[in-house]
């Protein structure tokens, strides 16, 4: 049976909740999505939760559970506070509770379960897809065990704890959040800025399934496109000597089956393989079975559906000899958003699978081919949908912290002060994340550390990840505090873009840039001055033009060796307003067709550049300049600047990175002008070649041609505005610039180049 058909015919057996669902309603929330408004106890996350391994019989335990909040260490409650809608965390509006739980408290859950009569004679597994953070589980008073982790699934065999197929499930949760160092992503007890509302308890699907004594636990496919084979590693439990595992797949009209003894890898030939890529995300459905010899024949002991893809992840040189990211042995520039995966009504939990898929479908329509899943592990449905529609995923590990100073600002290169127990837990959760997600073809690389947040034993951990999953790349750390290891060297630059120079052994990528903010009234978490972006704009037109300019500046960097770029971010989140969409997903701030067109240019040949007006890189160019605010019209061609000082560029302070300063400028502001000559108007696109530290406004013949923010540290090509391009003329021209500096080094220099389309 194919996986889509198998998913369609799943027997989802509902168990009545402890009290009438009609009494439930969402807790108050600043914003609700349209999917959140449609959530009820009867429809909350009813889909099959494990696309890696699909069986037809299962029971969904989402719905209303009893809950209570008690002091930490207190016994099981005698009375309960009310009901909570699983799988939404207690802080989320869609839980129906909307309460915070402190590190000095426990959150308790309780509900009744009943096994269908048809499951008699089988083992019953109780699955939790994710509980944040420490969960202890009892069934009928029997303690089954404790699991620590934010994001990884865990299970218990509850067969022997049930009585006549019935049971009372009780779960106790403790979540210390920022009083300890456990991996928790962006959760903090006092949210604000880039830090979000804490999440406690069950936040993904809870379910049960019957399995035979001998059953399949996991299947992982490792494709080899170079030889046209795929190898399946099938993990089983409870098998007997002589049992075999069979993997069958459809290849055209024929069914191909390969088998082996349990515990032995299965290698299969894929004739004329269809390779998976963002443009052609082909998936192969498979059926996995355990068979056992009985007499002269064989019986099927267990069966489950799964799938795989033929694709290869690697690093190699492009035609230009520069190290690039490869997919299926070919360079592929990757562009996508930083994807936080937060929701105003569900927090960590999307309000529904439809909501989850909506975000991904929008990204695909915008012309992205990847996303960076930022310090969060999503429900498996997200990765399944990325597999289906063709979106590569850079998967972060949720960060762990020790003290606030170590994750608000870049650290100084020192490790976070993790204890041995902290380190052990981090590695346990990192391994569990990889074990859980390595199945999905969409995952291109692992990102164990983001910036300086909780870095410890960095290179040892990066090396271990590479050894544990050699089929993927390791990016680490992403941004800030690089330790010289990993397949990529990753720059974070706001608004950017930027890149590290090409290297012989690591790929240069831009792991975060952009962050253009636009607050839209009626779609904000808070209507206050707390809303922010790395650059906050006032209109949709300004936002789109600003984004277009960033993408146009990105294209030349690809020619210099940049292999990927991650824009911040998919949606607004709480007080962050730098999303492509609003937090409630009601407004897409960009036109999909227009934006996809901008992105499409990135996949074409990058431009080359011809000098039109030299900068001071090779020889100092003469500028007139002043550090006192000049009279109005200072940027106009006819302005008399004879009283200004004169000096050779670069203007700035000695020691400023990337700047060969020939003329000192030490005040906060400088205004400068130079006369230049163009023999003829360029046939290609004229662009500024600019070095700036920090914000600069550049005028051409009195017309504002570009505004740039921050600092570069190197010369960058910047497109002229439409008005700036029109202002250029054959013959004499005037370039005028105002540069403002706040701290650190300072520099300004400007020339002109012509972008010649690549071939």
ABEGO torsion letter per residue (X at the ends): XBAAAAAAABBBBBBBBABBAAABBBBBBABBBAAAAABBAAABGABBABAABBBABBBBABEBBBBBBBBBGBBBBABBAEBBBOABBAABAAAGAGBBBBAABBBBBBBBBBBBAAABGBBBBBBBABBOABBBBBBGGBBAEBBBEAABBBBBBAAAABBGGBBBBBBBBBBAEAABABBAEABBABBEEABBBBBBEBABBBBBBBBBABBBABBBBBBBAAAGBBBBBBBBBGBBBGBBBBBBBBBEABBBBBBBBBGBBBBBBBBGBBBBBAABBBBBBBBBBBBBBBEABBBBABBBBBBBBBBBBBBBBBAAGBBBBBBGGBBBBBBBBBBAGBBAAAEABBABAAAAAAAAAAAAAAGBABBBBBGBBBBAAAAAAAAAAGBBBBBBBBBBBABAAAAABBBAGBBBBBBAAAAAAAAAAAAAAAAAAAABAABABBBABBEABGBBGAAAAAAAAAAABAABBBBOBBEGBBAGBEABBBBBBOAOBBBBBBBAABBBBBABBEGBBBBBBGABABBBAABBBABBBABAAAAAAAAAAAAAAAAAAAAAGBABBBBOBABBBEABAABABBAAGABBABBAAAAAAAAAAAABBBBBBBBABBBAAABBBBBBBBABBBBBGAABAABBAAABBBBBOBBEBBGBBGBBBABBBABABBBBBBBBBBABBBABBBBBBBBBOBBBBBBBGGBBABBBBEBAGBBBBBBBBAAAAAABBBEBBBBBBBBBBABEBBBBBBBBBBBBBBX
